[in-house]
Amino acid sequence: MIVDLDPWFVEGYYYLSGSSSLFAATPDRTVEILNRGLAQMSPRQPEGGHYVWRMKAIDEHLFLGDIPEAIRSYLKAAEWAGYYNDPLSRAAMERSQGSAAFLI
């Protein structure tokens, strides 16, 4: 599995939810894999790691209905995105904060 070989390969996570949560109907497995990858990341390494937190939040929210965990993940995504000063990261930070606020 890619997360075991290269947990920093952020682009690989983009397909996880579609394949595991939607087509295999195993969102709990998706979140488990995301957690394994996130355990190997930090706010600045790899670049774009905040998107993985956001993906986790979306699966927790939409597929598992775990609102408290989704809020925590959205807030962590916002925190990690805040380490960057580029427009995409700033937008991701604002969207993640907004999503958490909506769920609260």
Residue pairs with C-beta under 8 A, 6 or more apart in sequence:
1 33
2 9
2 12
3 12
3 33
3 36
3 37
4 36
6 12
7 36
7 37
7 39
7 40
7 41
8 40
8 41
8 45
8 46
8 49
10 46
10 47
10 48
10 49
10 51
10 52
13 34
13 37
13 51
13 52
13 55
14 55
16 30
16 33
16 34
16 55
17 27
17 30
17 55
17 58
17 59
17 63
20 26
20 27
20 29
20 30
20 33
21 27
21 30
21 59
21 63
27 59
27 63
27 64
28 64
30 59
30 63
31 56
31 59
31 60
31 64
34 52
34 55
34 56
34 59
35 56
37 52
38 49
38 52
38 53
38 56
41 49
41 52
42 49
43 49
43 50
43 79
43 80
43 83
44 83
47 84
49 80
50 77
50 78
50 79
50 80
50 81
50 83
50 84
50 89
50 92
50 93
50 96
51 77
51 92
53 73
53 74
53 76
53 77
53 80
53 96
54 73
54 74
54 77
54 92
54 95
54 96
56 73
57 69
57 70
57 71
57 73
57 74
57 77
57 96
57 99
58 70
60 66
60 67
60 69
60 70
60 73
61 67
61 70
61 99
61 103
67 103
70 99
70 103
71 100
71 103
71 104
74 96
74 97
74 99
74 100
74 103
75 96
75 97
75 100
77 92
77 93
77 96
78 92
78 93
78 94
78 96
78 97
78 100
81 89
81 90
81 92
81 93
81 96
82 89
82 93
83 89
84 90
